[in-house]
Amino acid sequence: MQAVFVRPRCSNPPSKLKEIEEQIQSLHGKSALQRLVDSVQDSEDVSGLLEDLQEAVNDYMVRS
């Protein structure tokens, strides 16, 4: 099982977006069987990534 860690708020939106991209790539790289076994954890991870993405976009918009 592969864990995806969602980090706390980052002060640099482009850096945060890069971290989110890497975590999404990690989830995408799982085999079908691994996704089936880890589906509950993956759902929680994706939900956290969506929250992080929303936060990064909001931070970017505030800075612009």
C-alpha positions as CSV (number, residue, x, y, z in Angstrom):
1,M,0.0,0.0,0.0
2,Q,1.3,3.4,-1.0
3,A,0.5,6.4,1.3
4,V,-0.1,9.8,-0.1
5,F,0.6,12.6,2.4
6,V,-1.2,15.9,2.2
7,R,0.9,18.7,3.5
8,P,-0.2,21.7,5.4
9,R,-0.7,25.0,3.6
10,C,2.2,26.2,1.5
11,S,3.2,29.8,1.0
12,N,4.2,29.3,-2.6
13,P,1.3,28.3,-4.9
14,P,3.4,27.0,-7.8
15,S,5.3,24.8,-5.5
16,K,2.1,23.5,-3.9
17,L,0.7,22.8,-7.4
18,K,3.9,20.8,-8.2
19,E,3.4,18.8,-5.0
20,I,-0.2,18.1,-5.9
21,E,0.8,17.0,-9.4
22,E,3.3,14.6,-8.0
23,Q,0.8,13.1,-5.6
24,I,-1.8,12.7,-8.4
25,Q,0.9,11.0,-10.6
26,S,1.5,8.6,-7.7
27,L,-2.1,7.7,-7.5
28,H,-2.4,7.3,-11.2
29,G,0.5,5.0,-11.4
30,K,-1.2,2.3,-9.2
31,S,-2.2,-0.9,-10.8
32,A,-6.0,-1.7,-11.1
33,L,-5.7,-4.3,-8.3
34,Q,-3.9,-1.9,-6.1
35,R,-6.5,0.8,-6.7
36,L,-9.3,-1.7,-5.9
37,V,-7.6,-2.7,-2.6
38,D,-6.8,0.9,-1.6
39,S,-10.0,2.5,-2.9
40,V,-11.2,3.9,0.4
41,Q,-7.8,5.4,1.2
42,D,-7.4,6.7,-2.3
43,S,-10.8,8.4,-2.1
44,E,-9.7,10.2,1.1
45,D,-6.4,11.2,-0.6
46,V,-8.1,12.6,-3.7
47,S,-10.5,14.5,-1.5
48,G,-7.5,16.0,0.4
49,L,-5.8,16.8,-2.9
50,L,-8.9,18.6,-4.1
51,E,-8.9,20.7,-1.0
52,D,-5.2,21.5,-1.4
53,L,-5.8,22.4,-5.0
54,Q,-8.6,24.7,-4.1
55,E,-6.4,26.3,-1.4
56,A,-3.5,26.8,-3.9
57,V,-5.8,28.4,-6.5
58,N,-7.3,30.7,-3.9
59,D,-3.8,31.7,-2.7
60,Y,-2.8,32.4,-6.3
61,M,-5.9,34.5,-7.0
62,V,-5.3,36.5,-3.8
63,R,-1.7,37.2,-4.8
64,S,-2.6,38.2,-8.4
